[in-house]
Amino acid sequence: MPNSQFFNLPSEKQKVILDCAFREFSENTFDKASIFSIAQKCNISRSSIYCYFKDKDDIYKYLVYCFMKPQIDTMESYKERPLFFLPKNLFEYLLSFYGTDKQNFVEKLLKNMNPENIHYIAHELKHSPLVVNENNIDNKTKYDLYIVSAIIIGNISIAISCYFEGKFTKQQAQEYFDRALEILKEGALGGKG
């Protein structure tokens, strides 16, 4: 997350930095994106970026958070729904960017789904109303939900990436993801999902 210096900037300046970072991570996978390039796009020094963010990982995670926040906010009212209702909405949300100016960012986001990023997102989802009302479950179930969240995120990445790359039709992507959820529901959760 950005430090307080970032939040003390005028909102227009914050927007410029985030827009430039968004462009950089839309044009490049995480490994190829650079703080130097973000700074050039913003027309500021690289050291200025480091005044606001600890490192490239920090700015990337904040971008993902900002990108997902509108969907998370609208889905909070659904926290009492069955577990797989919410991942399905997350899948539909990401799928909806096909053919838009944000498609490249979503594609790169999905390509960046290495174990560390899956861990980060699954950890965030585990504590989020997106998954379940955490106050009503024990620690073992919380851990199980973390594992299920990681599997769901991996399957979202596969299905949508295949659709964006033309390997799946939209219907095939949806069927793939529905099948993955069905396997989780029947296997991992013993049909109790």
NORURCOR-V231309 format. One record per helix or strand. SS is the DSSP state (helix for helix, strand for strand). FROM is the first residue (numbers start at 1). TO is the last residue. If there is no record, write none. Layout:
ss={SS:SS}
from={FROM:FROM}
to={TO:TO}
This chain:
ss={helix:helix:helix:helix:helix:helix:helix:helix:helix:helix:helix}
from={4:11:35:46:56:83:103:115:134:139:170}
to={8:27:42:52:78:95:111:126:136:164:188}
